[in-house]
Amino acid sequence: MVLETLNPMHYNITSLVPDTMPVATVPILILMCFLFLIWNHEETSSIPGPGYCMGIGPLISHGRFLWMGIGKACNYYNKMYGEFVRVWISGEETFIISK
């Protein structure tokens, strides 16, 4: 009787997995979404410039400086946002001041 209880073939483990899988994944997915929102939360800046948008803004800003060059990219951002602009160059927040 003791050996029968300890026998792993006695329990049907495959019937337990589909029942517990949705119950376990829903809270984990909710927690991951919540942590993702907290990680990407950014306080709004009073300085105009392209948005952060989950890291896409800095990539576009840096790409524009590489593609257009510093002078043309600065003129582009000054026309778009004014004479005091916040952009990202090499992943660092950079301010462009011109008149």
Steps between C-alpha positions, in 0.01 A plus 500: 500500500787741579675415174180566308476849651863583412471376142515802262293316242214497748439875448393641164713816486381598152148560624628754755703718261217636279286580806767693691670667203241778436460565873875549541569699183236771539649655817850470356396677179325774696809548717727515194277761332495708818881486532537589131279807546697612806832444320393710200330775699654837439412827664405760245770756444434871463772512234366430150642225286425156364333261745667201660236245385653183654850581374402555137533881525870492593572254217327722245668813636846345493437356153396842370827653625702223335306522173460878460805625684507729801418827321202380299360294787525799736321720246229232458436475875505881537232532231292224664528594870649849532833641612544284812469127422567176687631211283700183555847448354671167575232422757564814705259787536639800315369858486520707183491875564492730197350824387 
